[in-house]
Amino acid sequence: MSPRLSETTLPQARAEAIRPAYDRAESRIGVVHFGPGAFHRAHQAFFFDRMLTRDPGLAISVVSLRSDAVRAALEPQDGLYSLLEREAEPSLRVIGAIREVLTAPGDPEAVFARLTDPMVRLVSATVTEKGYCLTPAGDLDTSHPDIRRDLADPARPSTLVGWLVEGLRRRRTAGLPGLTALSCDNLSRNGDAWRRTALQFARARGEADLARWIEGEVAFPGSMVDSITPATDEALRTEAEQALGLTDAWPVQRERFAQWVIGGDLGADAATFAEAGVILTGDVAGFERAKLRLLNGAHSTLAYVGLALGVATVAQAMAEPRLAAFVEALMRREIAPTVAAPAGLDLDGYIGEVLTRFRNPAIVHKLSQIAWDGSQKLPVRLLATLDDALTQNLPIDRLATGVAAWMLFVRRQAGAGEALVDPLARDLVAVARTCTGEPAADVARFLALDAVFPRRLAQSPRLRAALEAGYASLSSPNARAEFAA
Ligand code: CS2
């Protein structure tokens, strides 16, 4: 086995491996990031790695909210890890932007020390949709057990919003200025959602003054993040070791395409972000909507329809001509008419690029990974689009087929006794247990889940009929043959 990647062994890495282009010893922490999963390490940390060549004050302290796994993997590696870009010509780079790895429950004071570090000016997050603890209307869910716990004991938080607000309270007490809080999750208007929940949380703590201070001192820019990042597996570990000549406990991978669009004020850091390739715009909501509806909406549809038809990965699904044609028609005919292209984005071209990315044969992106957390993803990715399409009397059959495929997925997982990765798993399994396979009855049971389906959608006869038709066609034993017919 090769030696483990670290500062000491980095000089022994294979010559082809791209290394940090700055002196790590000179870099200083200016960013605290919550949620150092594969996506953060493959995306934002890569951009910060570029920025560090210009500004040594933008190294990252990453904070895991629960698991100690990232710290255990990266601490012995001095925060270093490899990022494999998978294309026809793959490349491997060692990312050096992470200078500190903390596990919040294990070392809360170290997290607060960072949040109150005068050099820290940015707090970012990738905690997935469920990490924001939102109600379907987009407010802070104060009945959420984790939020209730954090409100009862705010000095020892467990949620993203709890950490941010307590960190800001301490910053204010210390007489420090506010900072920029940058959400990098696939939520619509992610910056506004984080801001709103932070203010609601501060008020629910009985700290109206703090809420006012946050309003004035903390910027919450919105952002759109995009790069297809399959989970790390053994094949990647082996490949990274071969390409690096060193062992890496937790390499990450993605396609070469990586886009980060930020709307709002980054103050003095704006030029550094722009030079690193981040797009700064006044209309981030437009980019966000195009990406969430077209890319993520198509992804989730491919996941549930593909799994119903016995397909395992995105590229395999795209290799089935009818499935590929279905997804293209979904994007062009049903989703695109609900998306107003922001200036500088040609929707037709964008759809073509997304489809090419889905076909990338170098990427093995499991549909089962995308299928996680459907109750959180569907509202943003498909239901808002359906709502607009119904209002404007646009076609909805393919959109509805994607949602029906999710219902079938839940029912089949529950029926097979397979775990359902979803914060609403208990409710979903309970619904699935009452399903009989009869489309009208099963669809009605799912539509009654008001944490997922807004009433207006649940009550639409047109949607109901389309869901039933999709559910029936995908449940048929010959679905694959019929779908391909
Ligand atoms: C995917 C996304 O897992 C999923 O739900 O749709 O992670 C997708 O790959 C990224 O948003 C692409 O930027």
Boltz pocket constraint, residues with backbone or C-beta under 6 A from the ligand:
constraints:
  - pocket:
      binder: B
      contacts: [[A, 186], [A, 225], [A, 226], [A, 227], [A, 228], [A, 229], [A, 295], [A, 296], [A, 299], [A, 300], [A, 369], [A, 370], [A, 371], [A, 372], [A, 377]]
      max_distance: 6.0
